[in-house]
Amino acid sequence: MAVYCISLSDMKLMTSTLTSAWNLTNGRTLMSLVWLSNKSSDAMAVEEEDVDEVMELPTFVSLMQNRSIKSQPGVLPEGLGHLKGDSENTISSLLIDPTNNGSTAFTEEAFSKTSTMTFNHTVVVHCKESPYIECFPPALKPITNNIFKITFVRRPVWLTEAAMNLTNCKFNQCTIQKDNDTSDTDIVIIYGVGLQDSYPVPRRTTPHQLFAIYLMESPVHTHAGFIQNARSPWNNQINMLMSYRLDGDMFYPYYKLRFNPKPMDQRPNYYEIARRTTRTAVWLVSNCKTPSRRSQYVQEMQKFIDVDIFGGCGTPCKGKVCNDWTTKYKFYLAFENSLCTDYVSEKFFKLFDQNTHVIPVVRGGADYDKHFPNFTYVNSAHFKTAKDLALHLKHLASDLETYSKYLEYKDLYSLVPFMTAACKICTFLHTHRLPKPSQTYNLTSRLGVKHCRSPTDLS
């Protein structure tokens, strides 16, 4: 692994946090730089695949201000010079310690309890793109100028008229047709939750017309005939899958996250936040009996740590209690109702809302370690039992320095700005190649209960 390093020889040139670096090899923006040193001899680093380069900060700032400077791959502009070297120590703070039950091995730099600077030395964070993570706003380009006609079949009540708005959408060359009228439309979007086999399959009115199934629930809560009935009339009728599943045609998660580090003068004192929160864990939940057996899991945790439960499965959540939990607790249990492939509900993402300084604890069927940033959550999958997880949270809650680092890492990410459902769909239609009408899916096979598993962390 190679890293671009920029010497911080002149801190006066830092007008605020340098939040992005310019990739000299191909002229595109790289990663964000977050923690700056309070020692002039330290360095910043940005991960890149091919080469290790070191340049003085004045040159770097000059390049940032004049982005027209580019070079051929692997070749630096004349006069900059470079130094090959091992950057392993620079990024040692990002390594996982496999011998420590999945916990994080941080650097040993001294922690500042009075400053918003967590580290005395530079710490480098590598933003890794994933289906859920944007390092930068995507530079989408249209591949067609078609005006798509879209019809919703069985549109749910929560998908309101406001959700159909395209006013502020960059890709707005779509028209939303009357619900359930498929006579003159390009894309028929069928809401799949609760879709029974008795509901008639619409008749295709044009050869190019595409049928898409839209799903946001896991298979065990979809309550559709095709989930278990291999002879469902809906099998081999659908051309597009629109859902949270990563292997579908249109990836439609509840939310996405964007790498969005705050300027230095806007970052809170994470140590003070950690010191101020006195309760360990909170869980807001209304569905008590679930395939994941999350209630039983939490009951086991409560034998070892305090877990306050609000909602239908605990203390009624009213007024101030519902609003103040973010300032009292160190962890929020973002436990899914089912352990199904790729399923991550809104409860996890909403903890990345601005000024929500609580660390999520996840338990679900998605591959969190692959797709989400390290040190922004605690994964129950790293622990064999609920007891092991509870004891880990107890230790982490008492270690204010390490817990503060979790808060700081999580605060580097925020929710991608809101986009209406119609805008998401219209954007996708104009920027992606669509399947042919000849492509159809066996929904029972692709979306059925075989993509969910039973818990193995409970006796």
Secondary structure, 3 states (H helix, E strand, C coil): CEEEEEECCCHHHCCCCCCCCECCCCCCECCCCCCCCCCCCCEEEEEECCCCEEEEHHHHHHHHHCCCCCCCCCCCCCCCCCCCCCCCCCCHHHCECCCCCCCECCCCCCECCCCCCCECCCCCCCCCCECCEECCCCCCCCCCCCCEEEEEECCCCCCCCHHHCCCCCCCCCEEECCCCCCCCCCEEEEECCCCCCCCCCCCCCCCCCEEEEEECCCHHHCCCHHHCCCCCCCCCCECEEEECCCCCCEECCCCCEEECCCCHHHCCCHHHHHHHCCEEEEEECCCCCCCCCHHHHHHHHCCCCCEEEECCCCECCCCHHHHHHHHCEEEEEEECCCEECCCCCHHHHHHHCCCCCCEEEEECCCCHHHHCCCCCCEEHHHCCCHHHHHHHHHHHHHCHHHHHHHHHHHCCEEECCCCCHHHHHHHHHHHCCCCCCCCCECHHHHHCHHHEECCCCCC
